[in-house]
């Protein structure tokens, strides 16, 4: 199998310049991997790989079989392995035995080109976790500064996972330049605030969060910066943007909810302040709780125009401020400055874990925040 060992060392100054380049908005082709890394590329990209990864051992592979032979030939496990070719990664992911070989050959991290297709990305993450990689995270060179984000952790033996991220959904215009599959937990992802309980929502360039498609439901939650229990009142708020008109008859409903006092697991043990658009000119608001099963506590419908006008918005904005306020005794649903629903309920311990639960793409939540008083 053809390979070439490249001489020369990457200095600390060069690594510093790499991060400075990423900070200034330029996109280098190679991540800052250790000089001891093993780099696997296809035979067509050897010259480019030599330029991007000086002082690394480079192995040119024709296919997945060549990659596995190179990994089996290693005298010891590698702390860092880099795949340059997306086609080789696709072949490896398609062969569970090849992914297992990759995991057995690595004691640290495997760097992979980012996978753009959501379906392919989910399948790849699951296969990597099933093979023994504890954490899979994106490395975004377009962020300022470059950072790790969108980290998956396995929650079932078959590799199904849960996501941690800097936002409640996939951010528009921030592609995954590289992935890092690690055998051990990554310290770089410890401070990611959002947990994607299920679904993979989208966050647009204006910061509004919605489901990825009309038939999808998503739930994302986060803790407040201080994870203390509720002192007096918990106030969760967001700007709700409605894309009108609503779907045609017999289509999925348009539903969005603020989440308060989330305990889990999964889609359970939480409060909801829900807004639904059952018709083009109507907004229905309701308070819900889940302590094992869903129970609607209160509900009321209003003309959508009165909600928009009462919130100080023009009809063309189709947006308003929604608040879920939780005291030690009560739940309140507030639009703008007006309390629409209020009920006594102490079923759930007051916990500062909050978020959003959305079905479909026609209701979007922006600037989801929590405050205490």
C-alpha positions as CSV (number, residue, x, y, z in Angstrom):
1,X,0.0,0.0,0.0
2,X,1.5,3.4,-0.9
3,X,2.3,5.7,1.9
4,X,4.7,8.5,2.6
5,X,6.3,9.8,5.8
6,X,6.6,13.6,5.7
7,X,9.5,15.3,7.5
8,X,9.5,18.6,9.5
9,X,7.6,19.7,12.6
10,X,4.6,21.9,13.1
11,X,5.7,24.5,15.7
12,X,3.6,26.1,18.4
13,X,3.7,29.3,16.5
14,X,2.1,27.6,13.4
15,X,-0.7,26.2,15.6
16,X,-1.3,29.6,17.0
17,X,-1.5,31.0,13.5
18,X,-4.0,28.4,12.6
19,X,-6.4,29.5,15.4
20,X,-5.8,33.1,14.5
21,X,-6.7,32.4,10.8
22,X,-10.0,30.7,12.0
23,X,-10.8,33.6,14.2
24,X,-10.3,36.1,11.3
25,X,-12.9,34.2,9.2
26,X,-10.6,32.3,6.9
27,X,-11.2,28.6,6.6
28,X,-8.1,26.4,6.7
29,X,-8.5,22.9,5.2
30,X,-6.8,21.1,8.1
31,X,-7.6,21.0,11.8
32,X,-4.8,21.4,14.3
33,X,-4.0,17.7,15.0
34,X,-0.8,16.5,16.8
35,X,2.2,15.8,14.7
36,X,2.1,12.2,15.7
37,X,-1.3,11.7,13.9
38,X,-1.9,9.1,11.3
39,X,-3.5,10.6,8.2
40,X,-5.6,8.5,5.7
41,X,-6.5,9.9,2.3
42,X,-7.5,8.6,-1.1
43,X,-4.9,8.2,-3.8
44,X,-6.1,11.3,-5.7
45,X,-5.5,13.7,-2.8
46,X,-2.0,12.7,-1.7
47,X,-0.3,16.0,-2.8
48,X,-2.9,18.2,-1.2
49,X,-2.8,16.1,2.0
50,X,0.9,16.5,2.1
51,X,0.6,20.3,2.0
52,X,-2.2,20.4,4.6
53,X,-0.6,17.9,7.1
54,X,3.1,18.4,7.1
55,X,5.2,16.1,9.4
56,X,2.4,13.5,9.6
57,X,2.5,9.9,8.5
58,X,0.2,9.8,5.4
59,X,-1.3,6.6,4.0
60,X,-3.0,6.7,0.6
61,X,-5.9,4.2,0.4
62,X,-7.9,3.1,-2.6
63,X,-10.9,1.9,-0.6
64,X,-12.3,0.8,2.8
65,X,-10.3,-2.4,2.6
66,X,-7.0,-0.6,2.2
67,X,-7.9,1.5,5.3
68,X,-8.6,-1.5,7.4
69,X,-5.4,-3.2,6.3
70,X,-3.5,-0.1,7.3
71,X,-5.1,0.0,10.7
72,X,-4.5,-3.7,11.3
73,X,-0.8,-3.2,10.4
74,X,-0.3,-0.6,13.2
75,X,2.1,-1.8,15.9
76,X,0.1,0.0,18.6
77,X,-3.1,2.1,19.0
78,X,-2.9,5.7,17.6
79,X,-3.9,8.6,19.8
80,X,-5.1,10.6,16.7
81,X,-6.2,9.4,13.3
82,X,-7.3,11.7,10.5
83,X,-9.5,10.9,7.5
84,X,-9.2,13.4,4.7
85,X,-11.4,11.7,2.1
86,X,-15.2,11.9,2.6
87,X,-15.7,9.0,0.2
88,X,-13.4,6.8,2.4
89,X,-15.5,7.8,5.5
90,X,-18.7,6.9,3.7
91,X,-17.3,3.5,2.9
92,X,-16.1,2.9,6.4
93,X,-19.5,3.9,8.0
94,X,-21.2,1.6,5.6
95,X,-19.2,-1.4,7.0
96,X,-19.8,-1.9,10.7
97,X,-16.8,-4.2,10.9
98,X,-14.6,-1.4,9.5
99,X,-15.9,1.1,12.1
100,X,-15.1,-1.5,14.8
101,X,-11.6,-1.8,13.4
102,X,-11.2,2.0,13.5
103,X,-12.3,2.1,17.2
104,X,-9.9,-0.8,18.1
105,X,-7.0,1.1,16.4
106,X,-7.5,4.4,18.3
107,X,-6.9,5.3,21.9
108,X,-7.9,9.0,21.5
109,X,-9.6,10.8,18.7
110,X,-10.5,10.2,15.0
111,X,-11.0,13.3,12.8
112,X,-13.5,13.0,10.0
113,X,-14.8,15.4,7.3
114,X,-18.2,16.8,8.4
115,X,-21.2,15.0,7.0
116,X,-23.8,17.5,5.6
117,X,-26.8,15.3,5.1
118,X,-28.8,15.0,8.4
119,X,-29.9,11.4,7.7
120,X,-26.3,10.3,6.9
121,X,-25.0,12.2,9.9
122,X,-27.4,10.5,12.3
123,X,-26.5,7.1,10.9
124,X,-22.8,7.8,11.1
125,X,-23.0,9.0,14.7
126,X,-24.9,5.9,15.7
127,X,-22.4,3.6,14.0
128,X,-19.5,5.4,15.7
129,X,-21.1,5.1,19.1
130,X,-22.1,1.5,18.6
131,X,-18.4,0.7,17.7
132,X,-17.2,2.2,21.0
133,X,-16.6,5.9,20.5
134,X,-17.9,7.7,23.6
135,X,-18.4,11.2,22.1
136,X,-18.8,12.6,18.6
137,X,-18.6,16.4,18.2
138,X,-18.4,18.9,15.3
139,X,-15.4,21.2,15.1
140,X,-16.5,24.4,13.5
141,X,-13.8,26.5,11.9
142,X,-16.3,29.1,10.8
143,X,-17.0,30.0,14.5
144,X,-15.2,32.9,16.1
145,X,-13.0,31.5,17.6
146,X,-13.1,27.9,16.1
147,X,-14.8,25.6,18.6
148,X,-16.3,22.2,19.3
149,X,-20.1,22.0,19.1
150,X,-23.0,19.6,18.5
151,X,-21.8,16.7,20.6
152,X,-23.5,13.4,20.7
153,X,-23.4,10.9,23.7
154,X,-24.7,7.4,23.4
155,X,-27.7,6.6,25.7
156,X,-28.5,3.0,24.4
157,X,-26.2,0.1,23.5
158,X,-27.3,0.2,19.9
159,X,-25.6,3.6,19.5
160,X,-28.7,5.8,19.7
161,X,-27.6,9.1,21.2
162,X,-28.5,12.5,22.7
163,X,-27.1,15.8,21.5
164,X,-25.5,18.7,23.4
165,X,-25.0,22.0,21.6
166,X,-24.5,25.7,21.9
167,X,-28.0,26.3,20.4
168,X,-31.4,24.5,20.6
169,X,-31.1,23.4,17.0
170,X,-28.7,23.2,14.0
171,X,-27.6,26.8,13.2
172,X,-28.1,28.0,9.6
173,X,-24.9,28.9,7.9
174,X,-22.6,27.1,10.4
175,X,-21.7,23.8,8.7
176,X,-19.7,21.0,10.3
177,X,-16.2,21.4,8.8
178,X,-14.8,18.4,10.8
179,X,-16.0,15.8,13.2
180,X,-14.1,14.4,16.1
181,X,-15.0,10.9,17.3
182,X,-13.4,10.4,20.7
183,X,-13.0,7.2,22.8
184,X,-13.1,9.4,25.9
185,X,-15.2,12.4,27.0
186,X,-14.2,15.7,25.4
187,X,-13.3,18.4,27.9
188,X,-14.0,21.0,25.1
189,X,-17.8,20.2,25.1
190,X,-18.4,20.3,28.9
191,X,-20.0,23.8,28.8
192,X,-22.4,23.2,25.9
193,X,-25.7,24.5,27.4
194,X,-28.5,22.9,25.3
195,X,-29.6,19.3,25.4
196,X,-31.6,18.0,22.4
197,X,-34.0,15.5,24.1
198,X,-35.4,14.4,20.7
199,X,-35.5,15.7,17.2
200,X,-33.1,18.0,15.5
201,X,-34.5,21.5,15.1
202,X,-33.2,24.4,13.0
203,X,-32.1,27.8,14.2
204,X,-32.2,30.5,11.4
205,X,-29.9,33.4,11.0
206,X,-32.2,35.6,13.1
207,X,-32.0,33.2,16.0
208,X,-35.5,31.6,15.7
209,X,-35.9,27.9,16.5
210,X,-38.3,25.5,14.9
211,X,-38.6,21.9,13.9
212,X,-36.7,20.8,10.8
213,X,-39.8,19.9,8.8
214,X,-43.6,20.1,9.0
215,X,-44.0,16.6,10.5
216,X,-41.3,16.7,13.1
217,X,-41.5,17.4,16.8
218,X,-38.5,18.7,18.7
219,X,-37.7,19.2,22.4
220,X,-34.6,21.1,23.5
221,X,-33.8,22.1,27.1
222,X,-31.1,23.9,29.1
223,X,-30.2,24.7,32.6
224,X,-29.9,28.3,33.8
225,X,-26.4,29.5,34.4
226,X,-26.9,29.0,38.1
227,X,-28.5,25.6,38.6
228,X,-30.1,26.6,41.9
229,X,-33.6,25.7,42.9
230,X,-36.3,28.3,42.4
231,X,-36.0,31.2,44.8
232,X,-39.3,33.0,44.3
233,X,-40.5,33.1,40.6
234,X,-39.2,31.5,37.5
235,X,-39.9,33.5,34.2
236,X,-39.3,31.8,30.9
237,X,-39.9,33.9,27.8
238,X,-39.5,33.9,24.1
239,X,-40.6,35.8,21.0
240,X,-43.1,33.7,19.1
241,X,-43.2,34.2,15.3
242,X,-46.1,32.7,13.4
243,X,-45.8,31.9,9.7
244,X,-49.3,32.3,8.2
245,X,-51.5,31.0,6.9
246,X,-51.6,27.7,8.9
247,X,-51.5,24.3,7.1
248,X,-54.4,23.0,5.1
249,X,-57.1,20.8,6.6
250,X,-55.9,17.2,7.6
251,X,-52.2,18.4,7.8
252,X,-50.2,18.4,11.0
253,X,-51.1,21.0,13.6
254,X,-49.0,24.1,14.3
255,X,-47.9,23.9,18.0
256,X,-45.2,25.5,20.0
257,X,-44.6,25.4,23.8
258,X,-42.3,27.0,26.3
259,X,-41.0,24.3,28.7
260,X,-40.5,24.9,32.4
261,X,-39.3,22.8,35.4
262,X,-38.1,20.0,33.0
263,X,-37.1,16.8,34.9
264,X,-37.5,14.1,32.2
265,X,-36.6,11.5,31.2
266,X,-37.5,12.0,27.5
267,X,-40.9,13.7,26.8
268,X,-42.1,13.6,30.4
269,X,-42.2,15.5,33.7
270,X,-42.4,19.2,32.7
271,X,-44.8,22.2,32.4
272,X,-45.8,23.7,29.1
273,X,-47.2,27.0,28.0
274,X,-48.6,26.1,24.6
275,X,-49.7,28.2,21.6
276,X,-51.5,26.5,18.7
277,X,-52.9,27.9,15.5
278,X,-56.0,25.8,14.7
279,X,-57.1,28.4,12.1
280,X,-55.7,31.3,10.2
281,X,-57.3,34.0,12.5
282,X,-57.2,32.1,15.8
283,X,-54.6,31.5,18.5
284,X,-55.3,28.9,21.2
285,X,-53.3,29.1,24.4
286,X,-53.1,26.4,27.1
287,X,-51.2,25.3,30.2
288,X,-50.1,21.6,30.5
289,X,-48.3,19.4,32.9
290,X,-46.7,16.0,32.6
291,X,-46.0,13.9,35.7
292,X,-46.1,10.6,33.8
293,X,-49.0,11.5,31.6
294,X,-50.1,14.7,29.9
295,X,-52.9,16.7,31.5
296,X,-54.3,20.0,30.2
297,X,-54.7,22.4,33.1
298,X,-56.3,25.4,31.3
299,X,-57.1,26.6,27.8
300,X,-58.6,29.6,26.0
301,X,-58.8,30.8,22.3
302,X,-58.3,34.4,21.1
303,X,-58.5,36.2,17.8
304,X,-54.9,36.2,16.5
305,X,-55.2,39.9,15.6
306,X,-56.1,40.9,19.2
307,X,-53.0,39.0,20.4
308,X,-50.7,40.7,17.9
309,X,-52.2,44.1,18.5
310,X,-52.2,43.7,22.2
311,X,-48.6,42.7,22.2
312,X,-47.7,46.0,20.4
313,X,-47.0,44.2,17.1
314,X,-48.4,45.1,13.7
315,X,-50.3,42.3,12.0
316,X,-47.6,41.9,9.4
317,X,-45.1,41.0,12.1
318,X,-47.1,38.0,13.2
319,X,-45.1,37.8,16.4
320,X,-45.6,38.4,20.1
321,X,-43.9,37.8,23.4
322,X,-44.9,34.6,25.3
323,X,-44.0,34.1,29.0
324,X,-44.4,31.1,31.2
325,X,-44.2,32.2,34.8
326,X,-43.8,29.7,37.6
327,X,-44.1,30.6,41.3
328,X,-44.0,28.3,44.2
329,X,-47.8,27.9,44.0
330,X,-49.0,29.0,40.5
331,X,-48.5,28.8,36.7
332,X,-49.2,31.8,34.5
333,X,-49.2,32.2,30.8
334,X,-48.6,35.8,29.8
335,X,-48.6,37.4,26.3
336,X,-47.0,40.8,26.2
337,X,-47.9,42.2,29.6
338,X,-51.3,40.5,29.9
339,X,-51.9,37.3,31.9
340,X,-54.2,35.1,29.9
341,X,-54.1,31.9,32.0
342,X,-53.4,31.3,35.6
343,X,-53.8,28.2,37.8
344,X,-52.6,26.8,41.1
345,X,-50.4,23.7,40.7
346,X,-47.5,22.3,42.7
347,X,-47.1,18.9,41.1
348,X,-43.5,19.3,40.0
349,X,-40.5,20.5,42.0
350,X,-39.4,23.9,40.9
351,X,-36.3,23.3,38.9
352,X,-34.4,25.8,36.7
353,X,-34.4,23.6,33.5
354,X,-36.3,25.2,30.7
355,X,-36.6,25.1,26.9
356,X,-39.0,24.7,23.9
357,X,-41.1,21.9,22.5
358,X,-42.3,22.6,18.9
359,X,-44.2,20.6,16.3
360,X,-43.7,21.7,12.7
361,X,-42.2,24.8,11.1
362,X,-44.9,27.4,11.2
363,X,-44.4,28.4,14.9
364,X,-40.8,29.6,15.7
365,X,-39.4,30.6,19.0
366,X,-36.6,33.2,19.3
367,X,-34.5,34.5,22.2
368,X,-35.6,31.8,24.7
369,X,-34.5,33.1,28.1
370,X,-34.9,32.5,31.8
371,X,-34.8,34.9,34.7
372,X,-35.5,34.5,38.4
373,X,-36.9,37.0,40.9
